[in-house]
Amino acid sequence: MNATINLEKHFPVLLNELVSIISPLYGGTFIDCTFGAGGYSEKILEEISNNVIALDRDNSVKRFSTKLQTKYKKRFKFYNLKFSNIDQIKDENIKAIIFDLGYSSNQISDLNRGLSFKSKGKLDMRMGLNDFSCDEVVSKMSQQSLYKIFKFFGDEKYAKPISKKIVKYRESKKINTQSLVEIIESIKKNKGGKNKSTKIFQALRIFVNREISQLINGLINAYTILPIGGVIAVVTFHSLEDKIVKFFFKEYSEIKNSSRYLPKNASPKKYFNTTKKKPIVPTSSEIKINPSSRSAKLRFAYKLENGCDFENFISNFNYLINIENLRFDV
Ligand SMILES: C[S@@+](CC[C@H](N)C(=O)[O-])C[C@H]1O[C@@H](n2cnc3c(N)ncnc32)[C@H](O)[C@@H]1O
């Protein structure tokens, strides 16, 4: 018997591990910043008696929220909101804030959204509440900007020749998903390994959805609205996301106050308590059932103090934010 699941509906990753972290914090509100198909929210509502506020920038997932809304009338609310704006949520008793980053399998498998290199049509890639689509990025950005996006968000070794070929190609024809795949494959002709388009598509998705700025602002604003004692838990799916989350928790869970804004004689503070240095990863049996969980990493930390300025965090990743702030040149 084949134990691999059918991924028509998104299969929640590291669900039991996540629930075991947040369940001791019963009573109050949990915020599920990435509702998706509602796997986390549903499990929390079933197993813990807390209220759940769920957010998602993709309004199409609202269809998954109606069932929970009917079943758990007073305990559940859904908002179509980007998690960078989590500070718009007014609740005095937040106990946990959860992020399960990236895309749901429902979004990837919807070929009209152009998130996957298997899509046939227009390059779209918008998750929801976006300012522009991928179509505009490939047709309007300079070669230099495309190069930076591919290099820094995709770690693509062939960022330069691919960006050059895109700019040449679009002089005569419009680029769609299929032609982008052909351009990439023509440059990475004899290279083996995973799908040749994976890195470029990842880079474009990050840029179109401003995922780095979303994550950085989401984490900072989550800290701001979380009362002391609450937990922030984040599941990441690629090394760039994990690097940001790891830095955020590590930098502020150790005593080393280097902020120039700190008054003289102020005692150094730890703003988070991390009980685990290493991330939690899926078991081999979870990976067997759901192979796309293999790159997932779960990190979490408890808030210890108010007043963190996150100066080092922001300055450490400013080079990535600056790339996300690049705009069209053509
Ligand atoms: C991996 S899925 C979450 C799956 C969910 N945990 C479940 O069990 O069904 C990620 C979801 O987060 C949403 N998302 C990604 N970035 C977001 C952001 N900046 N703000 C709000 N939602 C976001 C996506 O639209 C997607 O639905």
The ligand as an SDF file (V2000), in Angstrom:
LIG
                    3D

 27 29  0  0  0  0  0  0  0  0999 V2000
    1.7610   26.6280    4.4810 C   0  0  0  0  0  0  0  0  0  0  0  0
    0.2110   27.4210    4.3510 S   0  0  0  0  0  0  0  0  0  0  0  0
   -0.4810   27.2320    5.9370 C   0  0  0  0  0  0  0  0  0  0  0  0
   -1.1860   25.9420    6.1200 C   0  0  0  0  0  0  0  0  0  0  0  0
   -1.9530   25.8070    7.4270 C   0  0  0  0  0  0  0  0  0  0  0  0
   -1.0940   25.7870    8.5830 N   0  0  0  0  0  0  0  0  0  0  0  0
   -2.8060   24.5530    7.4290 C   0  0  0  0  0  0  0  0  0  0  0  0
   -2.6250   23.7180    8.3080 O   0  0  0  0  0  0  0  0  0  0  0  0
   -3.6620   24.4130    6.5420 O   0  0  0  0  0  0  0  0  0  0  0  0
    0.6460   29.0990    4.3730 C   0  0  0  0  0  0  0  0  0  0  0  0
   -0.5240   30.0620    4.2450 C   0  0  0  0  0  0  0  0  0  0  0  0
   -0.0390   31.3270    4.7020 O   0  0  0  0  0  0  0  0  0  0  0  0
   -0.5550   32.3370    3.8800 C   0  0  0  0  0  0  0  0  0  0  0  0
    0.3950   33.4330    3.9440 N   0  0  0  0  0  0  0  0  0  0  0  0
    1.6560   33.4770    3.4620 C   0  0  0  0  0  0  0  0  0  0  0  0
    2.2250   34.6600    3.7170 N   0  0  0  0  0  0  0  0  0  0  0  0
    1.3090   35.3880    4.4060 C   0  0  0  0  0  0  0  0  0  0  0  0
    1.3200   36.7030    4.9620 C   0  0  0  0  0  0  0  0  0  0  0  0
    2.3670   37.4980    4.8280 N   0  0  0  0  0  0  0  0  0  0  0  0
    0.2290   37.1040    5.6340 N   0  0  0  0  0  0  0  0  0  0  0  0
   -0.8640   36.2930    5.7670 C   0  0  0  0  0  0  0  0  0  0  0  0
   -0.9360   35.0540    5.2300 N   0  0  0  0  0  0  0  0  0  0  0  0
    0.1440   34.6010    4.5690 C   0  0  0  0  0  0  0  0  0  0  0  0
   -0.6630   31.7070    2.5130 C   0  0  0  0  0  0  0  0  0  0  0  0
   -1.6350   32.3930    1.7480 O   0  0  0  0  0  0  0  0  0  0  0  0
   -1.0650   30.2750    2.8480 C   0  0  0  0  0  0  0  0  0  0  0  0
   -2.4550   30.1120    2.8290 O   0  0  0  0  0  0  0  0  0  0  0  0
  1  2  1  0
  2  3  1  0
  2 10  1  0
  3  4  1  0
  4  5  1  0
  5  6  1  0
  5  7  1  0
  7  8  2  0
  7  9  1  0
 10 11  1  0
 11 12  1  0
 11 26  1  0
 12 13  1  0
 13 14  1  0
 13 24  1  0
 14 15  1  0
 14 23  1  0
 15 16  2  0
 16 17  1  0
 17 18  1  0
 17 23  2  0
 18 19  1  0
 18 20  2  0
 20 21  1  0
 21 22  2  0
 22 23  1  0
 24 25  1  0
 24 26  1  0
 26 27  1  0
M  CHG  2   2   1   9  -1
M  END
$$$$
